[in-house]
Amino acid sequence: MTGRVILWASALLLAFHTNAQKASSEWFLNANINIHIPGSGSQKSVYPVLGYNKNSTPKFLLGGVGTGAFLLQRLSSDLHLKVHGYLSKISYWDDPIELKGVVGETTGIYQAGGSDYITGINGLVHYHLVDRLSLGAGVGAQILLASFSRTPDIYGYGEPTEKTFITNHYYKTVLPVVPLELSYRFPKMVINLRYDIGPFNRIRGELAQAKNERYDVLSLEVGFKLN
């Protein structure tokens, strides 16, 4: 199912690109901040974009950030196409872990900071609500490059951990997404508020039979015109 969605999305983006070549295009370079929105099947929590927590390591928290580029192409008086490629770090508080003391007693709950490094591409069609404001929707795909979670200093039963970070291997590499976006246009700049919906379970392997976790991301993006 996922493979068919990716192929369909790629074909749609190619068709959009072919149409865009027939007329002038606007190119933008963008930066974004983002937060992961945990779904109903997830035990993760929202990680701040920028914050401070005296009980965490590190105490100063830097969350989701990213960069990318996008193309805008007018299709009609009310519609325009956006093709967007990006590279982002997405952060979250990972699933809580119950820690044990040296004799097996519960010593507390540890919730690690986790980060996913992803690249992706979206194709959206925007409808102009008023002169500068537009609403868009489309299809896209995310590719997971790497995923890490921080480990506690004492992992359990009084034993110190050997690594500061562990690599997560139980997430799918490619996920289809459905982007919904609200955009406000300035002469040389665009501000986008986008919600990327992951409609399918991101967990792979045998763990996917016991756990269903969607991957939704809310991004605030500022794009600067290049041409």
Secondary structure as UniProt FT lines:
FT   HELIX           2..20
FT   TURN            21..22
FT   STRAND          26..38
FT   TURN            40..41
FT   STRAND          45..46
FT   STRAND          50..52
FT   TURN            54..55
FT   STRAND          60..62
FT   STRAND          64..74
FT   STRAND          79..93
FT   STRAND          97..100
FT   TURN            102..103
FT   STRAND          106..110
FT   STRAND          113..128
FT   STRAND          133..150
FT   STRAND          154..156
FT   TURN            157..158
FT   STRAND          159..160
FT   STRAND          165..167
FT   STRAND          174..185
FT   STRAND          189..197
FT   HELIX           205..209
FT   STRAND          215..225
//
